[in-house]
Amino acid sequence: MDDAPSAPPGWYPAGEGERYWDGRAWTPHVRPPMAPPVAARDTHGLPHQVSGASWPPPGSGPAPVNAPVYITQVAPKSPALSALASFFLPGLGSMINGDVAKGIGILVGYFISWVLVIVLVGIVGVFGFWVWGMVDAAEGARRWNARHGILS
């Protein structure tokens, strides 16, 4: 009986792709090679160190492939859709982009300006908050996309 340590089950490089090792023998399962792992970043923008596996010891069998690091993908924000939302309700586009406090501030300023229309002072505020809401929504979507590496 052979008591030599064996490589753990997993996908290993083989020829043009990868082949599955079940811990005892090679299986007939093959797949194309995985993309190289991407260095993940923590919440502070610093890269994480992706360390290689220490099993099996060098020279004792097939070397394991580093597990790929999956990065969460996000859908881009649409500047046009954000501006359109703020066209109908000032501040809504900013809220959609994640700037909730700013969006609520624009919305509250818009409603207060409508109350001040009674004394004619609010007309400028209504128009100003309405335009500010649309411009900030479009720019906020562009800033959000830029922070997430999306060109818009």
VMD Tcl script that builds the backbone (N, CA, C; Angstrom):
set m [mol new atoms 456]
animate dup $m
set s [atomselect $m all]
$s set {name element resname resid chain x y z} {
  {N N MET 1 A 0.845 -1.178 0.000}
  {CA C MET 1 A 0.000 0.000 0.000}
  {C C MET 1 A 0.888 1.238 0.000}
  {N N ASP 2 A 0.540 2.224 -0.825}
  {CA C ASP 2 A 1.343 3.426 -0.960}
  {C C ASP 2 A 0.818 4.503 -0.023}
  {N N ASP 3 A 1.637 4.899 0.972}
  {CA C ASP 3 A 1.229 5.920 1.938}
  {C C ASP 3 A 1.785 7.293 1.583}
  {N N ALA 4 A 2.307 7.461 0.374}
  {CA C ALA 4 A 2.863 8.751 -0.022}
  {C C ALA 4 A 1.739 9.778 -0.126}
  {N N PRO 5 A 2.021 11.017 0.284}
  {CA C PRO 5 A 0.975 12.035 0.190}
  {C C PRO 5 A 0.594 12.293 -1.266}
  {N N SER 6 A -0.667 12.554 -1.471}
  {CA C SER 6 A -1.194 12.801 -2.803}
  {C C SER 6 A -1.670 14.247 -2.888}
  {N N ALA 7 A -1.690 14.783 -4.079}
  {CA C ALA 7 A -2.187 16.146 -4.272}
  {C C ALA 7 A -3.684 16.174 -4.003}
  {N N PRO 8 A -4.181 17.270 -3.467}
  {CA C PRO 8 A -5.617 17.353 -3.179}
  {C C PRO 8 A -6.414 17.409 -4.484}
  {N N PRO 9 A -7.676 17.023 -4.432}
  {CA C PRO 9 A -8.506 17.097 -5.627}
  {C C PRO 9 A -8.585 18.533 -6.142}
  {N N GLY 10 A -8.641 18.670 -7.457}
  {CA C GLY 10 A -8.753 19.996 -8.041}
  {C C GLY 10 A -8.351 20.010 -9.501}
  {N N TRP 11 A -8.433 21.181 -10.108}
  {CA C TRP 11 A -8.055 21.377 -11.514}
  {C C TRP 11 A -6.577 21.711 -11.599}
  {N N TYR 12 A -5.875 21.046 -12.515}
  {CA C TYR 12 A -4.447 21.247 -12.698}
  {C C TYR 12 A -4.148 21.456 -14.181}
  {N N PRO 13 A -3.075 22.229 -14.487}
  {CA C PRO 13 A -2.737 22.442 -15.897}
  {C C PRO 13 A -2.358 21.129 -16.566}
  {N N ALA 14 A -2.866 20.959 -17.791}
  {CA C ALA 14 A -2.554 19.757 -18.570}
  {C C ALA 14 A -2.679 20.107 -20.036}
  {N N GLY 15 A -1.565 20.177 -20.721}
  {CA C GLY 15 A -1.585 20.487 -22.149}
  {C C GLY 15 A -2.120 21.882 -22.406}
  {N N GLU 16 A -3.149 21.965 -23.242}
  {CA C GLU 16 A -3.724 23.254 -23.630}
  {C C GLU 16 A -4.799 23.742 -22.657}
  {N N GLY 17 A -5.140 22.963 -21.657}
  {CA C GLY 17 A -6.203 23.348 -20.736}
  {C C GLY 17 A -5.913 22.870 -19.320}
  {N N GLU 18 A -6.958 22.443 -18.644}
  {CA C GLU 18 A -6.828 21.918 -17.290}
  {C C GLU 18 A -7.573 20.596 -17.202}
  {N N ARG 19 A -7.078 19.720 -16.315}
  {CA C ARG 19 A -7.688 18.417 -16.115}
  {C C ARG 19 A -7.935 18.225 -14.632}
  {N N TYR 20 A -8.994 17.488 -14.282}
  {CA C TYR 20 A -9.372 17.326 -12.880}
  {C C TYR 20 A -8.676 16.114 -12.257}
  {N N TRP 21 A -8.048 16.344 -11.104}
  {CA C TRP 21 A -7.406 15.298 -10.303}
  {C C TRP 21 A -8.323 15.036 -9.115}
  {N N ASP 22 A -8.811 13.791 -8.938}
  {CA C ASP 22 A -9.768 13.515 -7.860}
  {C C ASP 22 A -9.108 13.137 -6.536}
  {N N GLY 23 A -7.801 13.249 -6.464}
  {CA C GLY 23 A -7.078 12.897 -5.240}
  {C C GLY 23 A -6.390 11.555 -5.348}
  {N N ARG 24 A -6.832 10.716 -6.283}
  {CA C ARG 24 A -6.228 9.397 -6.488}
  {C C ARG 24 A -5.769 9.193 -7.922}
  {N N ALA 25 A -6.566 9.746 -8.889}
  {CA C ALA 25 A -6.246 9.533 -10.298}
  {C C ALA 25 A -6.828 10.681 -11.120}
  {N N TRP 26 A -6.334 10.792 -12.348}
  {CA C TRP 26 A -6.870 11.792 -13.265}
  {C C TRP 26 A -8.221 11.340 -13.772}
  {N N THR 27 A -9.162 12.251 -13.847}
  {CA C THR 27 A -10.488 11.930 -14.386}
  {C C THR 27 A -10.522 12.342 -15.856}
  {N N PRO 28 A -11.539 11.947 -16.598}
  {CA C PRO 28 A -11.621 12.356 -18.006}
  {C C PRO 28 A -12.097 13.813 -18.184}
  {N N HIS 29 A -12.414 14.506 -17.111}
  {CA C HIS 29 A -12.929 15.869 -17.199}
  {C C HIS 29 A -11.807 16.854 -17.548}
  {N N VAL 30 A -12.027 17.639 -18.588}
  {CA C VAL 30 A -11.083 18.668 -19.006}
  {C C VAL 30 A -11.854 19.962 -19.226}
  {N N ARG 31 A -11.127 21.070 -19.174}
  {CA C ARG 31 A -11.730 22.377 -19.450}
  {C C ARG 31 A -10.652 23.304 -19.989}
  {N N PRO 32 A -11.068 24.400 -20.639}
  {CA C PRO 32 A -10.069 25.363 -21.109}
  {C C PRO 32 A -9.396 26.023 -19.912}
  {N N PRO 33 A -8.220 26.574 -20.110}
  {CA C PRO 33 A -7.524 27.174 -18.970}
  {C C PRO 33 A -8.299 28.375 -18.428}
  {N N MET 34 A -8.232 28.552 -17.116}
  {CA C MET 34 A -8.881 29.689 -16.461}
  {C C MET 34 A -8.039 30.936 -16.706}
  {N N ALA 35 A -8.692 32.078 -16.682}
  {CA C ALA 35 A -7.965 33.341 -16.797}
  {C C ALA 35 A -7.076 33.507 -15.571}
  {N N PRO 36 A -5.947 34.192 -15.715}
  {CA C PRO 36 A -5.086 34.371 -14.546}
  {C C PRO 36 A -5.822 35.151 -13.463}
  {N N PRO 37 A -5.529 34.863 -12.198}
  {CA C PRO 37 A -6.222 35.553 -11.124}
  {C C PRO 37 A -5.930 37.051 -11.151}
  {N N VAL 38 A -6.933 37.823 -10.787}
  {CA C VAL 38 A -6.820 39.275 -10.721}
  {C C VAL 38 A -6.627 39.652 -9.265}
  {N N ALA 39 A -5.700 40.550 -9.014}
  {CA C ALA 39 A -5.467 40.961 -7.635}
  {C C ALA 39 A -6.683 41.729 -7.131}
  {N N ALA 40 A -7.282 41.238 -6.066}
  {CA C ALA 40 A -8.440 41.905 -5.465}
  {C C ALA 40 A -7.966 43.085 -4.633}
  {N N ARG 41 A -8.846 44.020 -4.409}
  {CA C ARG 41 A -8.512 45.188 -3.598}
  {C C ARG 41 A -9.480 45.252 -2.431}
  {N N ASP 42 A -8.945 45.680 -1.290}
  {CA C ASP 42 A -9.803 45.807 -0.120}
  {C C ASP 42 A -10.543 47.135 -0.166}
  {N N THR 43 A -11.263 47.464 0.903}
  {CA C THR 43 A -12.074 48.678 0.915}
  {C C THR 43 A -11.228 49.937 0.880}
  {N N HIS 44 A -9.939 49.848 1.170}
  {CA C HIS 44 A -9.060 51.007 1.146}
  {C C HIS 44 A -8.307 51.127 -0.169}
  {N N GLY 45 A -8.587 50.230 -1.122}
  {CA C GLY 45 A -7.933 50.284 -2.418}
  {C C GLY 45 A -6.574 49.611 -2.449}
  {N N LEU 46 A -6.189 48.920 -1.384}
  {CA C LEU 46 A -4.890 48.258 -1.340}
  {C C LEU 46 A -5.033 46.835 -1.866}
  {N N PRO 47 A -4.060 46.337 -2.626}
  {CA C PRO 47 A -4.192 44.985 -3.167}
  {C C PRO 47 A -4.023 43.928 -2.081}
  {N N HIS 48 A -4.814 42.857 -2.223}
  {CA C HIS 48 A -4.658 41.700 -1.347}
  {C C HIS 48 A -3.556 40.825 -1.913}
  {N N GLN 49 A -2.854 40.135 -1.059}
  {CA C GLN 49 A -1.849 39.194 -1.516}
  {C C GLN 49 A -2.537 37.861 -1.752}
  {N N VAL 50 A -2.460 37.346 -2.970}
  {CA C VAL 50 A -3.016 36.042 -3.278}
  {C C VAL 50 A -1.876 35.048 -3.133}
  {N N SER 51 A -1.929 34.225 -2.126}
  {CA C SER 51 A -0.816 33.309 -1.869}
  {C C SER 51 A -1.085 31.966 -2.523}
  {N N GLY 52 A -0.010 31.320 -2.941}
  {CA C GLY 52 A -0.122 30.003 -3.542}
  {C C GLY 52 A -0.316 28.940 -2.466}
  {N N ALA 53 A -0.818 27.800 -2.862}
  {CA C ALA 53 A -1.043 26.712 -1.919}
  {C C ALA 53 A 0.290 26.089 -1.515}
  {N N SER 54 A 0.376 25.600 -0.309}
  {CA C SER 54 A 1.612 24.979 0.158}
  {C C SER 54 A 1.565 23.460 0.001}
  {N N TRP 55 A 0.510 22.924 -0.524}
  {CA C TRP 55 A 0.384 21.485 -0.698}
  {C C TRP 55 A 0.250 21.198 -2.167}
  {N N PRO 56 A 0.864 20.258 -2.729}
  {CA C PRO 56 A 1.825 19.344 -2.144}
  {C C PRO 56 A 3.215 19.980 -2.090}
  {N N PRO 57 A 4.120 19.380 -1.322}
  {CA C PRO 57 A 5.485 19.911 -1.276}
  {C C PRO 57 A 6.096 19.884 -2.674}
  {N N PRO 58 A 7.013 20.808 -2.958}
  {CA C PRO 58 A 7.623 20.850 -4.293}
  {C C PRO 58 A 8.233 19.513 -4.678}
  {N N GLY 59 A 7.999 19.127 -5.927}
  {CA C GLY 59 A 8.576 17.892 -6.449}
  {C C GLY 59 A 7.800 16.647 -6.095}
  {N N SER 60 A 6.638 16.759 -5.452}
  {CA C SER 60 A 5.920 15.551 -5.047}
  {C C SER 60 A 4.672 15.295 -5.876}
  {N N GLY 61 A 4.512 15.973 -6.993}
  {CA C GLY 61 A 3.330 15.729 -7.817}
  {C C GLY 61 A 2.911 16.994 -8.530}
  {N N PRO 62 A 1.734 16.941 -9.100}
  {CA C PRO 62 A 1.295 18.119 -9.835}
  {C C PRO 62 A 1.079 19.310 -8.898}
  {N N ALA 63 A 1.495 20.463 -9.358}
  {CA C ALA 63 A 1.336 21.667 -8.537}
  {C C ALA 63 A -0.093 22.179 -8.660}
  {N N PRO 64 A -0.710 22.572 -7.571}
  {CA C PRO 64 A -2.077 23.071 -7.651}
  {C C PRO 64 A -2.119 24.437 -8.338}
  {N N VAL 65 A -3.214 24.708 -8.961}
  {CA C VAL 65 A -3.420 25.992 -9.606}
  {C C VAL 65 A -3.996 26.934 -8.554}
  {N N ASN 66 A -3.472 28.169 -8.514}
  {CA C ASN 66 A -4.047 29.132 -7.578}
  {C C ASN 66 A -5.519 29.324 -7.890}
  {N N ALA 67 A -6.322 29.363 -6.856}
  {CA C ALA 67 A -7.755 29.576 -7.052}
  {C C ALA 67 A -7.964 30.959 -7.648}
  {N N PRO 68 A -8.816 31.067 -8.655}
  {CA C PRO 68 A -9.040 32.375 -9.247}
  {C C PRO 68 A -9.734 33.305 -8.256}
  {N N VAL 69 A -9.414 34.577 -8.344}
  {CA C VAL 69 A -10.051 35.585 -7.510}
  {C C VAL 69 A -11.162 36.192 -8.344}
  {N N TYR 70 A -12.386 36.043 -7.900}
  {CA C TYR 70 A -13.513 36.580 -8.645}
  {C C TYR 70 A -13.836 37.974 -8.142}
  {N N ILE 71 A -13.903 38.909 -9.056}
  {CA C ILE 71 A -14.214 40.290 -8.742}
  {C C ILE 71 A -15.684 40.516 -9.073}
  {N N THR 72 A -16.406 41.114 -8.153}
  {CA C THR 72 A -17.810 41.397 -8.393}
  {C C THR 72 A -17.931 42.449 -9.479}
  {N N GLN 73 A -18.746 42.173 -10.443}
  {CA C GLN 73 A -18.964 43.127 -11.513}
  {C C GLN 73 A -20.201 43.946 -11.193}
  {N N VAL 74 A -20.163 45.209 -11.553}
  {CA C VAL 74 A -21.296 46.090 -11.304}
  {C C VAL 74 A -21.802 46.637 -12.625}
  {N N ALA 75 A -23.082 46.902 -12.683}
  {CA C ALA 75 A -23.670 47.500 -13.873}
  {C C ALA 75 A -23.420 48.998 -13.843}
  {N N PRO 76 A -23.107 49.586 -14.970}
  {CA C PRO 76 A -22.852 51.027 -14.988}
  {C C PRO 76 A -24.133 51.817 -14.731}
  {N N LYS 77 A -23.969 52.996 -14.173}
  {CA C LYS 77 A -25.084 53.919 -13.994}
  {C C LYS 77 A -25.239 54.719 -15.276}
  {N N SER 78 A -26.457 54.955 -15.678}
  {CA C SER 78 A -26.723 55.708 -16.887}
  {C C SER 78 A -26.936 57.180 -16.551}
  {N N PRO 79 A -26.030 58.068 -17.020}
  {CA C PRO 79 A -26.233 59.499 -16.770}
  {C C PRO 79 A -27.561 60.000 -17.339}
  {N N ALA 80 A -27.963 59.505 -18.515}
  {CA C ALA 80 A -29.216 59.959 -19.128}
  {C C ALA 80 A -30.424 59.531 -18.299}
  {N N LEU 81 A -30.418 58.301 -17.807}
  {CA C LEU 81 A -31.532 57.816 -16.996}
  {C C LEU 81 A -31.606 58.574 -15.670}
  {N N SER 82 A -30.448 58.860 -15.076}
  {CA C SER 82 A -30.432 59.622 -13.821}
  {C C SER 82 A -30.972 61.032 -14.033}
  {N N ALA 83 A -30.578 61.668 -15.139}
  {CA C ALA 83 A -31.076 63.012 -15.439}
  {C C ALA 83 A -32.579 62.981 -15.719}
  {N N LEU 84 A -33.044 61.943 -16.405}
  {CA C LEU 84 A -34.470 61.820 -16.691}
  {C C LEU 84 A -35.277 61.635 -15.402}
  {N N ALA 85 A -34.755 60.836 -14.477}
  {CA C ALA 85 A -35.445 60.657 -13.194}
  {C C ALA 85 A -35.531 61.982 -12.453}
  {N N SER 86 A -34.458 62.777 -12.495}
  {CA C SER 86 A -34.472 64.076 -11.831}
  {C C SER 86 A -35.305 65.103 -12.589}
  {N N PHE 87 A -35.564 64.878 -13.860}
  {CA C PHE 87 A -36.451 65.762 -14.607}
  {C C PHE 87 A -37.861 65.700 -14.016}
  {N N PHE 88 A -38.295 64.497 -13.663}
  {CA C PHE 88 A -39.638 64.323 -13.124}
  {C C PHE 88 A -39.714 64.562 -11.621}
  {N N LEU 89 A -38.657 64.248 -10.891}
  {CA C LEU 89 A -38.621 64.481 -9.445}
  {C C LEU 89 A -37.202 64.897 -9.076}
  {N N PRO 90 A -36.962 66.205 -8.911}
  {CA C PRO 90 A -35.605 66.677 -8.629}
  {C C PRO 90 A -34.991 65.962 -7.422}
  {N N GLY 91 A -33.765 65.483 -7.601}
  {CA C GLY 91 A -33.051 64.777 -6.539}
  {C C GLY 91 A -33.130 63.268 -6.655}
  {N N LEU 92 A -34.118 62.757 -7.397}
  {CA C LEU 92 A -34.279 61.307 -7.520}
  {C C LEU 92 A -33.078 60.666 -8.215}
  {N N GLY 93 A -32.549 61.312 -9.251}
  {CA C GLY 93 A -31.379 60.771 -9.949}
  {C C GLY 93 A -30.170 60.680 -9.044}
  {N N SER 94 A -29.988 61.680 -8.177}
  {CA C SER 94 A -28.870 61.632 -7.221}
  {C C SER 94 A -29.061 60.489 -6.240}
  {N N MET 95 A -30.308 60.267 -5.814}
  {CA C MET 95 A -30.585 59.151 -4.901}
  {C C MET 95 A -30.319 57.816 -5.579}
  {N N ILE 96 A -30.680 57.683 -6.856}
  {CA C ILE 96 A -30.425 56.446 -7.600}
  {C C ILE 96 A -28.922 56.178 -7.686}
  {N N ASN 97 A -28.123 57.236 -7.808}
  {CA C ASN 97 A -26.672 57.090 -7.919}
  {C C ASN 97 A -26.000 56.809 -6.580}
  {N N GLY 98 A -26.744 56.831 -5.491}
  {CA C GLY 98 A -26.175 56.551 -4.174}
  {C C GLY 98 A -25.911 57.792 -3.344}
  {N N ASP 99 A -26.128 58.989 -3.913}
  {CA C ASP 99 A -25.970 60.233 -3.157}
  {C C ASP 99 A -27.314 60.586 -2.530}
  {N N VAL 100 A -27.741 59.775 -1.572}
  {CA C VAL 100 A -29.076 59.925 -1.005}
  {C C VAL 100 A -29.227 61.245 -0.257}
  {N N ALA 101 A -28.256 61.618 0.546}
  {CA C ALA 101 A -28.363 62.862 1.321}
  {C C ALA 101 A -28.455 64.069 0.395}
  {N N LYS 102 A -27.638 64.090 -0.643}
  {CA C LYS 102 A -27.676 65.209 -1.591}
  {C C LYS 102 A -29.013 65.223 -2.329}
  {N N GLY 103 A -29.506 64.051 -2.723}
  {CA C GLY 103 A -30.784 63.965 -3.423}
  {C C GLY 103 A -31.940 64.446 -2.557}
  {N N ILE 104 A -31.930 64.074 -1.289}
  {CA C ILE 104 A -32.980 64.540 -0.375}
  {C C ILE 104 A -32.876 66.049 -0.185}
  {N N GLY 105 A -31.649 66.563 -0.099}
  {CA C GLY 105 A -31.465 68.013 0.028}
  {C C GLY 105 A -32.023 68.763 -1.173}
  {N N ILE 106 A -31.774 68.254 -2.372}
  {CA C ILE 106 A -32.305 68.882 -3.585}
  {C C ILE 106 A -33.828 68.818 -3.579}
  {N N LEU 107 A -34.382 67.674 -3.217}
  {CA C LEU 107 A -35.834 67.507 -3.197}
  {C C LEU 107 A -36.493 68.428 -2.172}
  {N N VAL 108 A -35.928 68.518 -0.977}
  {CA C VAL 108 A -36.475 69.395 0.063}
  {C C VAL 108 A -36.376 70.855 -0.384}
  {N N GLY 109 A -35.229 71.259 -0.956}
  {CA C GLY 109 A -35.085 72.621 -1.459}
  {C C GLY 109 A -36.097 72.937 -2.545}
  {N N TYR 110 A -36.378 71.961 -3.394}
  {CA C TYR 110 A -37.362 72.136 -4.468}
  {C C TYR 110 A -38.753 72.369 -3.879}
  {N N PHE 111 A -39.135 71.554 -2.890}
  {CA C PHE 111 A -40.467 71.709 -2.283}
  {C C PHE 111 A -40.584 73.020 -1.495}
  {N N ILE 112 A -39.527 73.404 -0.796}
  {CA C ILE 112 A -39.558 74.682 -0.069}
  {C C ILE 112 A -39.682 75.840 -1.066}
  {N N SER 113 A -39.003 75.727 -2.202}
  {CA C SER 113 A -39.109 76.774 -3.220}
  {C C SER 113 A -40.530 76.883 -3.763}
  {N N TRP 114 A -41.224 75.734 -3.884}
  {CA C TRP 114 A -42.617 75.783 -4.337}
  {C C TRP 114 A -43.490 76.521 -3.332}
  {N N VAL 115 A -43.209 76.338 -2.051}
  {CA C VAL 115 A -43.967 77.063 -1.030}
  {C C VAL 115 A -43.675 78.559 -1.146}
  {N N LEU 116 A -42.425 78.919 -1.439}
  {CA C LEU 116 A -42.042 80.325 -1.550}
  {C C LEU 116 A -42.507 80.977 -2.848}
  {N N VAL 117 A -43.063 80.187 -3.774}
  {CA C VAL 117 A -43.601 80.759 -5.003}
  {C C VAL 117 A -44.736 81.731 -4.682}
  {N N ILE 118 A -45.377 81.511 -3.558}
  {CA C ILE 118 A -46.481 82.386 -3.133}
  {C C ILE 118 A -46.013 83.841 -3.075}
  {N N VAL 119 A -44.782 84.061 -2.627}
  {CA C VAL 119 A -44.248 85.427 -2.536}
  {C C VAL 119 A -43.308 85.734 -3.701}
  {N N LEU 120 A -43.371 84.933 -4.763}
  {CA C LEU 120 A -42.606 85.104 -6.001}
  {C C LEU 120 A -41.102 84.917 -5.865}
  {N N VAL 121 A -40.595 84.714 -4.672}
  {CA C VAL 121 A -39.161 84.484 -4.487}
  {C C VAL 121 A -38.800 83.060 -4.903}
  {N N GLY 122 A -39.733 82.152 -4.754}
  {CA C GLY 122 A -39.442 80.740 -4.982}
  {C C GLY 122 A -39.316 80.329 -6.425}
  {N N ILE 123 A -39.720 81.172 -7.369}
  {CA C ILE 123 A -39.648 80.777 -8.783}
  {C C ILE 123 A -38.204 80.491 -9.178}
  {N N VAL 124 A -37.295 81.323 -8.743}
  {CA C VAL 124 A -35.878 81.109 -9.046}
  {C C VAL 124 A -35.402 79.808 -8.392}
  {N N GLY 125 A -35.825 79.562 -7.159}
  {CA C GLY 125 A -35.418 78.342 -6.459}
  {C C GLY 125 A -35.965 77.093 -7.107}
  {N N VAL 126 A -37.236 77.130 -7.542}
  {CA C VAL 126 A -37.837 75.969 -8.198}
  {C C VAL 126 A -37.032 75.610 -9.444}
  {N N PHE 127 A -36.785 76.615 -10.286}
  {CA C PHE 127 A -36.027 76.375 -11.506}
  {C C PHE 127 A -34.595 75.936 -11.187}
  {N N GLY 128 A -33.969 76.597 -10.205}
  {CA C GLY 128 A -32.589 76.276 -9.841}
  {C C GLY 128 A -32.435 74.858 -9.306}
  {N N PHE 129 A -33.325 74.447 -8.390}
  {CA C PHE 129 A -33.244 73.089 -7.838}
  {C C PHE 129 A -33.573 72.048 -8.896}
  {N N TRP 130 A -34.489 72.376 -9.804}
  {CA C TRP 130 A -34.854 71.442 -10.863}
  {C C TRP 130 A -33.655 71.185 -11.783}
  {N N VAL 131 A -32.986 72.260 -12.213}
  {CA C VAL 131 A -31.810 72.114 -13.082}
  {C C VAL 131 A -30.652 71.466 -12.323}
  {N N TRP 132 A -30.421 71.900 -11.080}
  {CA C TRP 132 A -29.337 71.323 -10.274}
  {C C TRP 132 A -29.535 69.823 -10.107}
  {N N GLY 133 A -30.779 69.404 -9.885}
  {CA C GLY 133 A -31.055 67.975 -9.729}
  {C C GLY 133 A -30.670 67.178 -10.963}
  {N N MET 134 A -31.000 67.702 -12.153}
  {CA C MET 134 A -30.677 66.963 -13.383}
  {C C MET 134 A -29.173 66.944 -13.654}
  {N N VAL 135 A -28.521 68.090 -13.469}
  {CA C VAL 135 A -27.075 68.158 -13.731}
  {C C VAL 135 A -26.315 67.284 -12.735}
  {N N ASP 136 A -26.674 67.371 -11.466}
  {CA C ASP 136 A -25.980 66.569 -10.459}
  {C C ASP 136 A -26.221 65.077 -10.669}
  {N N ALA 137 A -27.419 64.703 -11.127}
  {CA C ALA 137 A -27.702 63.289 -11.377}
  {C C ALA 137 A -26.807 62.741 -12.488}
  {N N ALA 138 A -26.686 63.496 -13.578}
  {CA C ALA 138 A -25.845 63.033 -14.689}
  {C C ALA 138 A -24.376 62.981 -14.281}
  {N N GLU 139 A -23.891 64.022 -13.608}
  {CA C GLU 139 A -22.495 64.043 -13.166}
  {C C GLU 139 A -22.242 62.975 -12.089}
  {N N GLY 140 A -23.210 62.763 -11.215}
  {CA C GLY 140 A -23.064 61.729 -10.185}
  {C C GLY 140 A -22.943 60.341 -10.791}
  {N N ALA 141 A -23.704 60.077 -11.857}
  {CA C ALA 141 A -23.606 58.779 -12.542}
  {C C ALA 141 A -22.229 58.624 -13.183}
  {N N ARG 142 A -21.717 59.705 -13.781}
  {CA C ARG 142 A -20.378 59.633 -14.380}
  {C C ARG 142 A -19.305 59.413 -13.314}
  {N N ARG 143 A -19.438 60.114 -12.176}
  {CA C ARG 143 A -18.465 59.922 -11.082}
  {C C ARG 143 A -18.525 58.498 -10.547}
  {N N TRP 144 A -19.731 57.944 -10.377}
  {CA C TRP 144 A -19.886 56.576 -9.868}
  {C C TRP 144 A -19.240 55.590 -10.843}
  {N N ASN 145 A -19.492 55.786 -12.137}
  {CA C ASN 145 A -18.891 54.901 -13.137}
  {C C ASN 145 A -17.370 54.997 -13.114}
  {N N ALA 146 A -16.836 56.209 -12.977}
  {CA C ALA 146 A -15.379 56.382 -12.941}
  {C C ALA 146 A -14.777 55.711 -11.712}
  {N N ARG 147 A -15.451 55.788 -10.561}
  {CA C ARG 147 A -14.945 55.137 -9.337}
  {C C ARG 147 A -14.898 53.626 -9.505}
  {N N HIS 148 A -15.781 53.085 -10.329}
  {CA C HIS 148 A -15.840 51.638 -10.532}
  {C C HIS 148 A -15.142 51.192 -11.825}
  {N N GLY 149 A -14.366 52.103 -12.425}
  {CA C GLY 149 A -13.583 51.745 -13.605}
  {C C GLY 149 A -14.391 51.581 -14.867}
  {N N ILE 150 A -15.542 52.240 -14.961}
  {CA C ILE 150 A -16.393 52.126 -16.139}
  {C C ILE 150 A -16.328 53.459 -16.882}
  {N N LEU 151 A -16.059 53.384 -18.173}
  {CA C LEU 151 A -16.026 54.597 -18.997}
  {C C LEU 151 A -17.445 54.957 -19.394}
  {N N SER 152 A -17.813 56.219 -19.194}
  {CA C SER 152 A -19.153 56.645 -19.616}
  {C C SER 152 A -19.099 58.062 -20.153}
}
mol reanalyze $m
mol bondsrecalc $m
mol representation Tube
mol addrep $m
